[in-house]
Amino acid sequence: MIKTFIDKTLVKSISLCSVKFQTTKTFVKMENEEMKQSCEINKAEESCKIENSREEYKWKKCKKMACMLSFSGKDYMGMQNQRSQGLKTIEGELLEAFHKAGHIDPEWLDNPQKAFFQRASRTDKGVSALKMVVSLKLPVDEPTLVESVNSFLPADIRLHSVVRVTKNFNCKSAADARTYLYLTPTFAFSPCTGIISESWRCDESTIKNVNDVLKLYLGSHYFHNYTSGKLPMEPSSRRHIYEFVCGEPFEKDGMEWCIIKIKGQSFMLHQIRKMIGMATAIVRYNKRYGSDGMHETLSWDKVEDQVTRFKEDIVFSDIISTEISTKSMFDWMSVLPQHQFKPRHFEEDGENSPLMQANLNLKNSRKNKSASDEEDGGDDDS
């Protein structure tokens, strides 16, 4: 009995332990499932938060846009952004207006490269511009974008239009030319010997003279003398000028003015102002001493007939008689076929024409014969 009881107790005890163990195991499993579900819920919540935060990022759908603006640069340190130096520039004011209007990420204000900001060209201090083009990422489908940005811009900067462009658009390389206008008083072209005031007026010959000088700039030239840091014949100093002209004078506020227009492929630092400065100096000083009443101009029109007669009677006559007597052209033509018109380093490779090789063989043959004759003569003397 006792044994049986013990056995039953033992069995019962074992059975209870087994049940307890199973119950504990089931509890742990359920706890793991709850934790797993809790983790899954937390992950889902985090995912929702990320999605919600991304939805709140209003600039994620920004696309590249081309913006056309005009500005008066009198009160600005040029076009290029210099916010880090605390300088007032056109780009700094424009980016600030985009930021205040809520059209760019605040981070783009100090890092415009993140908005893929580009400009068609830079301008120096005090230089104004019309139809300047810049490009950057902006929100699409914003019908009041131009008006909202202009409301935060000063009166001397105006945004005129915004157009969507392709993602590979580059406003700097896409520009095929740059046009500059210089408004100047006409007394800048007055003779340096006279007493000049704001009441001075030019005549037709003055504007014609200016345009004759400006025409000399047209075409492709090396303009290293019109900038700094460029060496003669440096490829980057070669620029192409399409148009350089001085317009008809007009009066405004009691003074006479004219507009000088220059259109070129691109320009270097200070190039245009130095070109105009040179043209002005030529117009004013080229005949400085010829019109002072004491000196004569360096013009040979009066003796042009004498020069022509001397050329024909003396110079050309001497050349003709010399050619007839010496036949120098025939001599030159006789050796002309021996030339290959190749760089000299080809001659070192021994690449000679058949005629040239024959000539060399003839010279070598003559040298050998001469040497042989000298040897024979020596034997006779001995």
C-alpha positions in Angstrom: 0.0 0.0 0.0 2.6 2.4 1.0 4.6 1.5 -2.1 1.6 1.9 -4.2 0.8 5.2 -2.6 4.3 6.3 -3.0 4.1 5.2 -6.6 0.9 7.0 -7.1 2.2 10.1 -5.4 5.3 10.0 -7.4 3.3 9.5 -10.6 1.0 12.3 -9.6 3.9 14.5 -8.7 5.6 13.7 -11.9 2.3 14.4 -13.7 1.9 17.7 -12.0 5.4 18.7 -12.7 4.9 17.7 -16.3 1.7 19.8 -16.5 3.5 22.7 -14.8 6.4 22.4 -17.2 4.1 22.3 -20.2 2.1 25.2 -18.8 5.3 27.2 -18.3 6.5 26.3 -21.8 3.2 27.4 -23.2 3.4 30.7 -21.3 6.9 31.4 -22.6 5.8 30.7 -26.1 2.8 32.9 -25.8 5.0 35.6 -24.4 7.4 35.3 -27.3 4.5 35.6 -29.7 3.3 38.7 -27.9 6.7 40.2 -28.1 7.0 39.3 -31.7 3.6 40.9 -32.4 4.7 43.9 -30.3 7.9 44.2 -32.4 5.9 43.9 -35.6 3.5 46.6 -34.4 6.5 48.9 -33.4 8.1 48.3 -36.8 4.8 49.1 -38.5 4.5 52.3 -36.4 8.0 53.3 -37.3 7.3 52.6 -41.0 4.2 54.7 -40.8 6.2 57.5 -39.1 8.8 57.4 -41.8 6.2 57.4 -44.5 4.4 60.2 -42.8 7.7 62.2 -42.4 8.4 61.6 -46.1 5.0 62.8 -47.0 5.7 66.0 -45.0 8.9 66.6 -47.1 7.3 68.9 -49.6 10.4 69.3 -51.8 10.8 65.7 -52.7 8.9 66.2 -56.0 11.0 69.2 -57.0 12.2 69.2 -60.6 14.8 71.3 -62.4 13.4 74.6 -63.5 15.0 77.5 -65.6 14.4 80.9 -64.1 14.7 84.2 -66.0 15.4 87.3 -64.0 16.6 90.9 -64.3 18.5 93.0 -61.8 20.3 96.2 -61.2 23.7 95.4 -59.8 24.6 98.8 -58.4 24.2 97.8 -54.7 25.5 94.2 -55.0 28.9 92.5 -55.0 28.2 90.7 -58.2 26.1 87.7 -59.2 27.7 84.7 -57.4 26.5 83.7 -54.0 28.8 84.7 -51.2 26.7 84.2 -48.1 29.6 82.6 -46.2 31.5 85.9 -46.5 28.5 87.9 -45.5 28.4 89.8 -48.8 25.3 91.0 -50.5 24.9 89.3 -53.9 22.1 88.7 -56.5 22.1 84.9 -55.9 22.1 85.4 -52.2 18.9 87.5 -52.4 17.3 85.2 -54.9 17.9 82.0 -52.8 16.7 83.9 -49.7 13.4 84.8 -51.5 12.9 81.2 -52.6 13.4 80.0 -49.0 11.1 82.6 -47.5 8.4 81.7 -50.1 8.8 78.0 -49.1 9.9 76.8 -52.5 13.3 75.3 -51.5 14.6 73.2 -48.6 16.0 75.4 -45.9 19.2 73.4 -46.2 19.6 74.4 -49.8 19.9 78.1 -48.8 23.5 77.6 -47.6 24.1 74.6 -49.9 22.6 75.5 -53.3 24.6 72.7 -55.0 22.1 70.3 -53.4 19.4 72.1 -55.5 21.6 71.7 -58.5 21.9 75.5 -58.8 23.5 76.8 -61.9 23.9 80.2 -63.5 24.3 81.1 -67.2 27.1 83.5 -66.4 28.6 85.6 -63.6 28.6 89.4 -63.3 31.1 91.6 -61.5 30.3 94.2 -58.8 27.9 96.8 -59.9 27.0 95.1 -63.2 23.3 94.8 -64.1 21.7 92.2 -66.2 18.5 91.6 -68.2 17.2 88.1 -69.0 19.8 86.3 -66.8 19.0 82.6 -66.6 19.6 80.4 -63.6 18.4 76.8 -63.0 17.6 74.8 -59.8 15.2 72.3 -58.4 11.8 73.8 -57.6 8.3 72.5 -57.0 6.2 71.9 -60.1 2.6 73.0 -60.6 3.0 76.2 -58.5 1.0 78.8 -60.4 1.9 81.6 -58.0 5.6 80.8 -57.7 6.8 83.9 -59.5 4.5 86.2 -57.6 5.4 84.7 -54.2 9.1 84.9 -54.8 8.9 88.5 -56.1 7.1 89.5 -52.9 10.3 88.7 -51.0 12.7 90.2 -53.5 13.9 93.8 -53.4 12.7 96.2 -56.1 16.0 96.0 -58.0 15.7 92.2 -58.6 12.7 90.8 -60.5 11.9 87.2 -61.4 10.1 87.2 -64.7 9.4 83.6 -65.6 10.0 80.0 -64.5 10.0 77.1 -67.0 10.5 73.4 -66.4 13.6 71.9 -68.2 15.2 68.5 -68.6 17.3 67.1 -65.8 20.4 67.4 -67.9 19.8 71.0 -68.8 22.9 73.2 -68.1 22.2 76.9 -68.5 25.9 77.8 -68.7 26.8 75.4 -71.6 23.4 75.9 -73.3 24.0 79.6 -73.7 25.3 80.1 -77.3 26.3 83.8 -76.7 26.4 86.6 -74.2 25.3 90.2 -75.0 26.4 93.2 -73.1 25.2 96.8 -73.4 27.3 99.8 -72.3 25.5 103.1 -71.9 28.1 105.9 -72.1 28.0 109.7 -72.5 29.2 110.6 -76.0 31.7 113.1 -74.6 33.9 110.0 -73.9 34.8 110.1 -77.6 35.6 113.8 -77.7 39.0 115.1 -78.8 41.5 115.2 -76.0 42.7 118.6 -77.0 39.4 120.4 -76.5 37.6 121.7 -73.5 34.8 119.2 -72.9 31.7 119.5 -70.8 28.3 117.7 -70.6 27.0 120.0 -73.3 29.4 118.5 -75.9 27.6 116.8 -78.8 29.1 114.4 -81.4 28.6 114.3 -85.1 28.2 111.6 -87.6 31.9 111.2 -88.2 32.5 110.5 -84.5 30.1 107.5 -84.3 31.5 106.2 -87.6 35.0 106.5 -86.3 34.1 104.6 -83.1 32.4 101.8 -85.2 35.5 101.5 -87.4 37.6 100.9 -84.3 35.2 98.4 -82.8 35.1 96.4 -86.0 38.7 95.4 -85.4 37.6 93.3 -82.4 35.3 91.1 -84.5 36.1 87.4 -85.0 38.3 85.0 -83.1 41.4 86.5 -81.3 43.6 86.0 -78.4 42.5 88.5 -75.8 45.2 87.8 -73.2 46.0 91.5 -73.0 42.5 92.4 -71.9 42.4 90.3 -68.7 44.9 89.2 -66.1 46.7 86.0 -65.5 46.7 84.9 -69.1 49.8 84.1 -71.2 50.2 85.0 -74.9 48.6 82.4 -77.2 47.0 80.6 -74.2 44.0 78.6 -75.6 41.6 79.8 -72.9 42.3 83.5 -73.9 40.9 82.9 -77.4 37.4 84.2 -77.7 35.0 84.9 -80.5 33.2 88.3 -80.9 30.1 88.3 -83.1 29.0 91.9 -82.8 30.5 95.1 -81.5 28.7 98.3 -82.5 28.0 101.8 -81.2 24.4 103.0 -81.7 23.1 106.4 -82.7 23.4 109.1 -80.0 20.3 110.3 -78.1 19.7 112.9 -75.4 18.5 112.2 -71.9 18.4 114.5 -68.9 20.4 117.2 -70.7 23.2 114.9 -71.8 23.9 113.0 -75.0 24.3 109.2 -74.7 25.0 106.2 -76.9 24.7 102.5 -76.3 27.6 100.2 -77.2 26.5 96.6 -77.9 28.8 93.7 -77.7 27.9 90.1 -78.4 30.4 87.3 -77.9 30.7 83.6 -77.2 32.0 84.3 -73.8 34.2 86.8 -72.0 37.0 86.9 -69.4 37.3 89.0 -66.3 37.4 92.7 -67.1 37.7 91.9 -70.9 34.8 94.1 -72.1 35.6 97.2 -70.1 39.3 97.0 -71.2 38.2 96.6 -74.8 36.0 99.6 -74.6 38.7 101.5 -72.8 41.2 100.7 -75.6 38.6 101.8 -78.3 38.0 105.0 -76.5 41.7 105.8 -76.2 42.2 105.2 -79.9 39.3 107.4 -80.8 40.4 110.2 -78.6 44.2 110.0 -78.9 45.1 108.5 -82.2 45.2 111.9 -83.9 46.3 113.8 -80.9 49.3 115.6 -82.4 48.0 115.7 -86.0 45.3 118.2 -85.1 47.2 120.5 -82.6 48.2 123.0 -85.3 51.9 122.3 -84.9 52.2 118.8 -86.2 51.0 116.9 -89.3 49.0 113.6 -89.3 50.8 110.4 -90.2 48.8 110.0 -93.4 50.5 109.4 -96.7 47.5 109.9 -99.1 49.1 112.9 -100.7 52.2 110.9 -101.8 50.5 107.7 -102.7 51.1 108.2 -106.5 54.8 108.8 -105.9 55.0 105.5 -103.9 53.2 103.6 -106.7 55.6 105.0 -109.4 58.6 104.1 -107.3 57.3 100.6 -106.8 56.8 100.0 -110.5 59.8 101.9 -111.9 62.5 100.9 -109.4 61.5 97.9 -107.1 59.6 95.8 -109.6 61.9 96.7 -112.5 64.9 95.5 -110.5 63.2 92.2 -109.5 62.3 91.5 -113.1 65.8 92.2 -114.5 67.4 90.1 -111.8 65.2 87.1 -112.5 65.9 87.3 -116.2 69.6 87.4 -115.8 70.0 84.8 -112.9 67.0 82.5 -113.6 66.6 82.0 -109.8 63.1 80.7 -110.2 64.3 77.9 -112.5 67.0 76.9 -110.0 64.5 76.8 -107.2 62.1 74.8 -109.1 64.7 72.2 -110.0 65.1 71.2 -106.3 61.5 71.6 -105.4 60.6 67.9 -106.2 63.2 66.7 -103.8 61.2 68.0 -100.8 58.5 65.9 -99.2 57.1 68.7 -97.0 57.2 66.5 -94.0 58.4 67.4 -90.5 62.2 67.2 -90.0 62.0 64.2 -87.7 60.9 62.1 -90.7 64.3 62.8 -92.3 66.0 61.0 -89.4 64.1 57.9 -90.2 65.6 57.8 -93.7 62.3 58.2 -95.5 63.5 59.9 -98.7 61.7 60.3 -102.0 63.1 58.3 -105.0 64.4 61.5 -106.6 66.1 62.5 -103.4 67.5 59.1 -102.9 68.9 59.1 -106.4 70.5 62.5 -105.8 72.1 61.2 -102.6 73.4 58.1 -104.5 74.9 60.4 -107.2 76.7 62.5 -104.5 78.0 59.3 -102.8 79.2 58.0 -106.1 81.1 61.2 -106.9 82.7 61.2 -103.4 83.8 57.6 -103.9 85.2 58.3 -107.3 87.1 61.3 -106.0 88.6 59.3 -103.2 89.6 56.6 -105.6 91.3 59.1 -107.9 93.3 60.6 -104.9 94.5 57.1 -103.9 95.6 56.4 -107.5 97.4 59.7 -107.7 99.3 58.9 -104.4 100.6 55.7 -105.8 101.9 57.4 -108.9 103.8 60.0 -106.8 105.5 57.3 -104.8 
